[in-house]
Amino acid sequence: MQLKIVLAQINVTVGAMPENGKKVIKAIDRARRNRADIILFPELTLCAYPPQDLIFEKNFLSECEETLDAVRRQTKDIVAIVGVIREARGKRFNALAVMQDGKIIDHVYKTHLPAYDVFDEFRYFHPG
């Protein structure tokens, strides 16, 4: 038995969660039609990277969650691994959501956060 994995490279826009979500769903549908078992998206796909201080906007995280919910419902017969922002235990994480058959199976948190040059992820996220 072969395992078919698709690495999705899509053009997302920072802060445009509904539009980014539609692109993710389109890529999932295409991967499913091509009989992929797993589709993997880049870091922070739904909000795009780097979101920087948009994270502190009032509705930003809830819009990310709503978009993730829309994507989750489209994961019938495929595993989708999508970069998201996850809020848990009162902390924010740069995470991957692992989804299959309309369910979130798990979240995996980024452990090594960069803090050099233009990257200051410790300002926004906790390490996993």
FENJO-V994146 format. One record per backbone hydrogen bond with DSSP energy under -1.0 kcal/mol. NH is the residue of the N-H (numbers start at 1). CO is the residue of the C=O. If there is no record, write none. Layout:
# FENJO-V994146
nh-><NH	NH>
co-><CO	CO>
This chain:
# FENJO-V994146
nh-><6	8	15	16	17	20	21	22	23	24	25	26	27	28	29	30	31	32	33	34	35	36	37	38	39	40	41	45	46	48	54	55	56	57	63	64	65	66	67	68	69	70	71	72	73	74	75	78	79	80	81	82	84	86	88	91	93	95	96	97	98	99	100	101	103	105	106	108	110	119	121	123	124	125	126	128>
co-><38	40	47	13	15	16	17	18	19	20	21	22	23	24	25	26	27	28	29	30	32	31	4	4	79	6	81	42	83	44	51	52	53	54	59	60	61	62	63	64	65	66	67	68	69	71	72	75	37	99	39	97	95	93	91	88	86	84	108	82	106	80	103	75	100	98	98	96	94	116	114	120	121	121	92	110>
